[in-house]
Amino acid sequence: MVDSRIYFDNAGIYNIQFSLQLLNYSNSEDNVIVWFKKNNNDIVESASVEQVNSKHGTSPGATIMALNFMEQFAVGDYVELYWTSGSGNTVLATYPPGTSPVHPASPAAIITVTFVSAV
């Protein structure tokens, strides 16, 4: 199992940023909800909802969901990013590189944690 927890070695306020590549393979739009958990408890008012377009032809509907979130952490605390799809047809996936036009891949998830200040 891959550990999805980000642990904090120093107490303080942190800015957590994420970018998620969402791909919807269904014929209907789909809502994706993303939220944070701190020490396995939902962080109040941390949820965000993004609507992902339906597929078009053989290509999935695609969108990037990005957010910054500030939270205070103590030494040893951990945070996790949770998500769910309303229909179950939207996934986090790396969008492959292309040749026409040429472009690099779009990673499924990028998460950055930045120390802001001591408490």
N, C-alpha and C positions, 0 to 999 in steps of 0.2 A: 504494500500500500504506500502511496506517495503521501507524505505529510503536507497538509495544506496550511499548516499554521505558520504564522510569522511571529516570532518571539521578540520581546523587547528586553535588552540588557541594561538600558538606562531609563529611568523615570523621566517623564516629560510629556509635552504636547507634540503630536506628530501629524503631519499631513500625509494621508494615504491617497494615492492617485491610481486609477486603473483605466485601462482601455481594453475592451472586449470586442472581438470580431464575431458577430452573430450572423449565422446563416440559416435561413428558413427554407426547408425543402417541400413545404406544403402549398396547396393552391389557395390558401387563405392567409390573411395577415395574422400575426401572432404577437401577443404581449409577453415580454420577458421582464421579470422582476429580479433585481439584484439588491442584496443587502449585506451588512456586516454583522459578524458575531464577535464578541469580546469574551474570552474565557468560556466559550460555549453558550453564551447568552446573547440574544438579539440586542443590537444597539438600537435604542428607541429612535424613531424617525430617520433611520439610515437607508430605508428602501427607496429605490428609484424604478420607474417603469418605462420601458422603451417598446414602441411598436415596430415590428420588423415586417417589411413588405413580403408578399407572397412570391413564390418562384415565378420566373418569366421564361417560358420555354423550358429548356433543360438547366438553366442557371438558377441557383437559389437566390431568394431575396437576401440582401446583405445590408448590414448597418454596423457602424462602430458606436458602441456605448462607452462614454468616458465621464469620469466624475472625480472630483477632489472631495475628501472628507477629513475633518479635523477631529482628533480624539485624544484624551489624556490616558496615558498608560503608566503602570507601575512596573518595577523590575519583575520579570518573570511572566507578565501578562502576555497574552497572545491574541491575534486577530485572524479571522478567516473571512473570505468572501464567499457568499452563498448566492445561488441563482436558481430560477425555475422558469420553465416555458409553459404558457397556458395550454398549448395544444400538445406539447411534447415533441414537436417537429422542428423546433429551432435548436441549434447546437452551437457551442463554442468551437470554432474550427479555424485552422490556419488556411487562409486563402492562398492558393499556390501562386508562384511567380508566373508571369506571362511572357509570351513572345511577340504578341501583336495587340497592343503595344507592349514593348519590353518594360517590365516592372518587377521589383522584388516581391517576395512573399509578404503577406500581412499576418503577423503572429496571432494566434487565438487569444492570448491574454498577455498583457504587460501590467505589472504592478510595481509601483515605486513608493517607498516609504522614506519620508524626509523628516528629520528632527527639526522642530520649530523653536521650542524653548523649554527650559527647565520649569518645574512647577514651583 
